Amino acid sequence: MSREIIAILDFGSQYSQLIARRVREQNVYSQICRADITAEVLSRLGVKGLILSGGPASVYDKNAPKCDEKIFDLDVPILGICYGMQLGCQILGAKIVAAQRREYGRTTLSILEKSDLFANLPDSITAWASHGDQLAPAGIKGEDDFVKLATTDTCPFAAVRHKKKKFFGVQFHPEVSHTPKGTLILKNFLYDICGCSGDWKMSDFVSETVEAVRRQVGDAKVICGLSGGVDSSVVASLVHKAIGEKLVCIFVDNGLLRRNERENVVSTFRNHFHMDLRVVDWSEQFLAGLAGVTDPQQKRRIIGSEFIKAFESQALKIPNAKFLAQGTLYPDVIESGSKDGNTAANIKLHHNVGGLPAEMSFELIEPLRDLFKDEVRVVGEYLGLPEDIVWRHPFPGPGLAVRIIGEVTPQRLEILRAADEILIDEIKSARLYRKISQALAVLVPVLTVGVMGDERSYENIIAIRAVETVDFMTADFSQIPYEVLGIISNRIINEVRGINRVVYDISSKPPATIEWE
């Protein structure tokens, strides 16, 4: 696929993926790269511009991450953000020093030159800063090569432009929502400075991907592990659009699903989209393997092992099946260490179908590997998937097994299914489902005293967890109105036998995780 590319060199910033998303929101394709990617590789990619991300290091540290200095000879515009600004300025002859006063949080940016990067902006804006270093004060060698574009009370060079090279630097973060005019700054860089035309459109992506899958598959068949979540559902729909009946989807019922989940998946994909969907009921095997197990990691290992057996029981029966379609997303690619063909440090490996054995030698089809989660949802809407699937909250691979603290039994599963159904039903009734990023019920293995029907009860606790987040790396608990929580609690206690107490988890991530196990 030929498209305009803005490459983002990642120096360890927590905001690198956010930069990429902000660029794509402007209809320009972005690609996150290793910090040390060579100028030669970038030239072959045909980049329209570069963005150097922030990072936790100081450029004058001995082991500070560096970039290939030849990128400044590529004759493409470069925007340095925070650490990226400092590194670019250092390479181009300026000196970076520790600031007398660090700058963290909101600050007022006074704009001195309202052209190029700051075109159509007011004289001052609110910006989000997070740095302890800065370009040295006036008089330091190299300062004469830079034009001062903006200042703050504590940072005399809050934004600069090099006089000879196409380099711009900002000592704040335009990519975060705390810089309200940051989107306009990035738009100025992309369109006015880099000359992008904005050719990144989901409709084009879908048509190009469909054609690419069709060419790759030929006359062979493709297997897709379908869970009913948004990623696998969009993959199945995209591949089905490309090759039709040559796609075979496999849905594994592990007995750990939410209420009516299997029926809903079958109804949507077999009856509505007319896909070849094979359902494998492996629930007895999963529950037998989990009997007596309380350790969450052991639960995951058992579930992963049984999933492979269940999937393999059907996959090997499909003639001429040469390809496996997976819902790998761009963050998965980044975390797995694959950036632009370079070998990057591996954070974690993503095996979307549980890590299939070597003898199942399928060629992978990963049509979503260039997309972020929100972009996948856009594709799903474009393909006509139901809203309940496109905007469905994430559901863990091990299912309800990791939302039951302690042993997983059929009785405890039924308790949790009933509570979960009430929770989601009431959140949807209150029109909060799209506002909340993820909501779940947890069955806690603690019995507490209650009074029900003038009699003493000694029953289970249900914990409710609901969070709001952009990237699921950090999250705040959702401030669900008390009246809605009251309705949820009342219904669960009255309608779910075995529950006499409901609590609400108000932890943020970090330090807590979203799931309890």
N, C-alpha and C positions, 0 to 999 in steps of 0.2 A: 504494500500500500504506500503510495506516495503522498506525503502530507508535510505541512510545515511543522518543524519541531523546535521547541524551546527546551534545552537541556538544563537540568538543575543539578549542580554538583553538590553532593551531600557531605558536609563536614561534621556530621553528628548532631544536627539540629533536631529538636523535638517537633519542629514545624515544617520539615522538608516535604512531607506528604501534603500538608496544608498549602504550601506554596504551589505544588503541582496541581492541586484541586482548584486553587484560585485562578491559575493560568487557564485551565480547561473550561472554567466557567465563562471565560472570555472567548470561547470557541477556538482556542489554540491548543494544539496537542503538546503535552509536556511529558518529559521522560526523566526520571531520577537516575543519576549516574554516580558511580564512585567518584570521590574527590580527586583521585589521581588518574582519571581517564585521560588518555593522551589527546593532544591536539589533532593528531592524525586520524584517530577514530572519530572524533567530533566532526572533522572535515568530511569524512566519508558519509556520516549521517546527514550532512547537509543542513546543519542547524541554522536557524534564523537568528538566534541569540542565546545567551547563557545567563543563568542566575546562579550566583555563589551563595549557598545557604549560610545561616548562622551556625554556631557550634559552641561547645562548652570550654574549649581551649583558649589559650592566649597565643597569638601568632609568634611571640618572642620566646615561647617555651621550646626546649630542646626537641621534644618529640611532637610538636604541633603538626597537625595535618597540613599538607601542602597540595598545590595543584601543579600541573604542567605549565610552566611559565610561557610556553609557546602559544597558549590559548589567546594571549593578548595580541598575537600576530595574525589571528584568523580573520581579522577585518569584520567581525560581527559584534554587535553591541553586547556589553556585559553589565549586569546589575549585581553589585555586591550588597548583601544584607547582613548587618551586624558583623560577625566574624568574617563573612565574605567581603565586606567593605574593607575591613582592616587588612586582610590578606592582599587584596588587590592593590590597596594604597602602598603597602609595604613593598610588593613586587615592583611597583612603578616608581619607587624612590622615596617614599615618605617614611616617617618613623612613627611607630605605634608605642604608646606609653600607658602605664596604669593611670586611670583618671583620679584626680584629687578627690572627687566625689562620685561614687557609683550612681548609676541611673537605672532604677528598676520601677516598672509600673507606668502609669499615665504621665505624660509630660506635654508641654505646649511647644509645638514646633513653629518657629518663626521662619517664613519662607522669604528668601532674599531675591531669588530669580524665578519668576513664574513663566518659564518656558520649558520645553522638552518634558522632563520628568514631572514637573509641577504645573503644567499648563492647566488652565481652567480651575485652579484651586484658590481659596481665599488667602489672605496674608498670613494667617496662622491657623493651625489645625491641632487637634488632639492626636497624639501618637503614643504607641506602646513601646517602651524601651526596656532593654534587659542586658546591660553590659557594664563591665568594670574597666575596660580599656577604651582608648579612643585615639584618633589622629592627634599627633603632637601639636601644641600651640604654635601660633605664628612665629616665624623666625627659624624654625627647624628646616634643615635642608630637604628639599622636595616639595615644600608647601607652595612654591611659586608655580608648580606644574598643575595645581588643582584650582578649580573655581569653587568657592564656597557657595552652596545653594540654599542651605538652611542651618539654623542654630537652635539650641535650647538654652536654658539658663545655666546648665552645667556642662554642655557639650558644644564647643565653638564650631566644630565641623560635624554637624548632625546629618548633613548630606553634601556630597561633592560631585564634581564632574572633572575628569581629566581633560586638559587642554588639547592633547594630541591623540590620545587613544580614545576609543569608543567605550569608555568605562565610567559608570555611575555607581556611587556608593551611598547607602543610607544606614545610619546608625540606630535605626528603629525597625520595627517589624510591620511592614505594610500588609502582610498576609493575614494578620489576626483581626478579629472583629473589633478589638479594642482600639484599632486605628480606623475610625469610621470612613476616612477618605482613602484608605489604603487600596481599595479596589480601583479607584480612578488613577492612582499612581501607577499601579501595575498595568492598567489599560494603556496609559500614555507610553509606558516602556514597550509594550507589545506592539501597538499599532503605529504610534508616531515615531518611535526610535528604531524598532526592529523592522517595521514595515510589514507586519503580518496582515493577512487578509481575513483570517478567521474561518478556516476551512474544516474545522473539527466539528462535525455535526453527527448526531446519533443516527439519523436516517442514512447518511453515507456509510457510517460504520456498519450498520446492519447489512446493507446491500453488499458492501465489500467483503464482510465476514462470511456471508452466505455463499458468495461465489468462491471464496478461498476454501471453505469446507467442502464444497461440491467438487472442486478440483482435487483436493487432497484425498478424498475418500474413493472416488471413482465408482467401481461396481461393488465394493466391499460393504460390510455392515458395520455399524457403530453401536457400542453398548454405552449406556449412560446410567450411572447409579443415581436414582431419583429419590430425594428425601422429602420433597414437598416444600423445602425452604426456597428462598428467592434465588439463590445462586444456581442450584441444580435445576430449578424450574426454568430459569431463563436460558440456561445452556440447552436443556432438552428442547425448548421451543425454537431456539435459534438453529440447532442442528436439524430438527424436524422440518423447518422451513427450507433448509438446504437440500435434504436428501429424502424426506418423506418416510416411506415404509421401510427404508433400509436402516432406520434407527430402532433399536430395541432398548426400552427402559426397564430397569430392575428396581423394584421397591422392596426393601427388606423390612418386614414387620418384626421388630425385636421384642414386642410385648412391653416396651417402655415408652410408648407414644402417648400423646394427649388424646382426649376423648374424640372419637370419630375421625381421627387423623387419616387412617388408612382409607376409610370410605370417601373422604373428601378428595384425596389424591387420585383415587381410581375414577371418581366422578369427573374430575377436572381433565385429567390427561387421557383416560381411555374413552370416556363417553363424550366429552366436549371437543377435545382436540384430536380424537381418533388416533391416538398413538398406540403402538404395540407395547403394552405395559405388562410385565410379568411380576406378579406379587409372590414373594417368598415368605411364608409364615414360619419363622424360626423362633417364635416366642418361647416355646417350651425349652429349647436348648439354651437360650439366653438366661431364662429364669433359673434353670437348673444349675448353670455355671455360677450364678450370683448368689445362690443359697448360702447363707451363713457368712457372707463376705461383708465387711464393714469399711475396709480401707478404700478411700476413693481412687487411688492410683491402681489398686488391684482390680477394682470395678472396671476401670477404663481398659486395662489389659485384657480382661476376660471378654468385654464387649467387642474390642477390636479384633480379637482372635475369632470369635463366633461370627462376626460380620464377614470376615474373609471367607469362612466356610460357607455361609449362606449365599454370598454373592457368587462364589465359585461354583456352587451347585447348579446355578442357572447359566452363568456366563459360558462355561465350557460346552454347553449343549447347543449353543447358537452357531449354526454353520456360517462360514465365511466372515466371522467377526474378527476384524483386524485392528479396530480402533476403539479406544476408550475415551469418552468425553467427560471432562472434569470441570468443575466450577472454580478453577484457580483464578484468583483476582490479583490485581497489580500489587497490593500490599503483601500478598503471599510470595510473589516473585521477589520482591525486595528483601523480605525477611529470610527467604531461603538462600540469599546470597547471590542471586543471578541478576547482575546489572550490566546490560549492554554486552553480554558475552564475556565479561571479565569475571574472574574468580574472586568473589567477595567473601568476607567473613560470614560464616553461616550462623544465623540466629536460631532458626528452627526450620525443619522440613515439613512441608504440607503435603499430606497424602489424603486427597479428598475422599477416597473410597476405602480408607482404612489401612493402606499400605499393602498392596496386593503382592502375592508371592512371585518370584522370578519366573516360574514356568508359565505364568499368564502373561505372555510377552505381547502386549498390545501397544500399538503406537498411539501416543496421546494426542487428543484434540482439546485445546484449551482456548476457546474463542473469547473468553472474558479476561484473559491475562493482561490486557492493556487498560483495564477499567478499575475504577474505585467503586465502592458499594453504592453510592448514590447514583453513579452512572449506570450501574446494573439495573437499578430500579427504573430508570428512564427507558432503558432498552426493553424491560419487561412491559412497561406501559405501551411502548411503541408496538410490541408484538401482540398486544391484546390480552395479556394475562389478567386474571381477576385481581381487583384491588386487594383482596384478602391475602393473596400470595405475594404480590409485589411489595406491599408494605407490612408484611408479616414480621413480627419481632423475631430476633435470632433465637434458635433453639439448639441446645448443645447436641453434638453427635451421640453421646451416651444417653441422651434422652432424660427421662424422669429419674433415672438411676442416680444422677448426681444432684438431684433436688430432693432426694430422700436421704436424710442423714442417718447413717447406720444401714442395717440390713434391708434389702429390697425383697418384698414379698407381694403376692397378688393382692392381699388385703390392704396393705399400705399404699400400693399403686392406685387402687380404687379411691382411697381417701384423698390422695393428692390430685387425681384427675378431676374429682368433683369440685375440689376447692379451686383448682386452676381454671376450670370452666366458668365458675362464678366470678372470679377475679377479672378475667378477660371480658366477660359479658358486661359487667358493670363499668369497666373502663371505657368500653365502646359506647355504652349507653350515655355516659357522661361526656362523650366526644373528646376523650383524652388520649385515645390510642395512638394517633399520629404524632401527638406532642411528646408522648413517652417513647423513649428509644427501646426499652426492654422492660417487661413486667413479668414477674414469675411468683409462684407460690412454692414454699419450702416446707416439707414435713420434718419437724424437729423431734428427735427421740427423747423428749422429756414429757412426763406426765405431770399435770398440775391440778390442784384442787379447784372445783367449781361447784356451783349450785344450779341444778337443773330440775324443774318440777318439784321444788321443795326437798330435793334429795341431793346428797353429796355426790359429786362426780369426780372422777380421777382419770382425765383423758389427755389427748395429744394437743400440741401447739402447732398452729400454722403461722409461718412468718411470711409476710408480703414484702417483696423487693421490687422497686420500680426506680429506674434511673433515666437521666437525660444526658446524652453525650453526642459528640460529632464523630469521633473516631474510635470509640470504645477503649482507647488507651487510658483515658481519664473519664470520670463520670461523677455527676452530682445526683443525689437522691431526688426523685420527683416530689414536689410539694403538692401532692394530691389533696384537694380540699377535704377538711375533716368530715363534712357530711357524706362525701363519697366513700371515704374510709369506713365510716360508720355503717353505711349500707352494705359494703363488702363484708365487714366483720359480722354483722347481724345475719346475713344470708348464710355465710359459711357455718356459723355456730348452729343455726337452726336447721340447715338442710344437709349438713355433712355429719353423719354419725361417727363418733369417735373424736370430735373436736370440741373443746370447751373454751378455747382461748385463741385470739388472733393478735399478733404483734406486727409492727411496721418497722422495717430496717431503714434507719436514717444515716447509714454509713456512706461515705464517698469513696471513690476509687482514685488513687490510693488513699488510705492504706488497705481498705477492703477490696476484694474482687467483686465482680457483679454476681457470678454464681457463688454458691456457698461451698461447693466442693470442687 
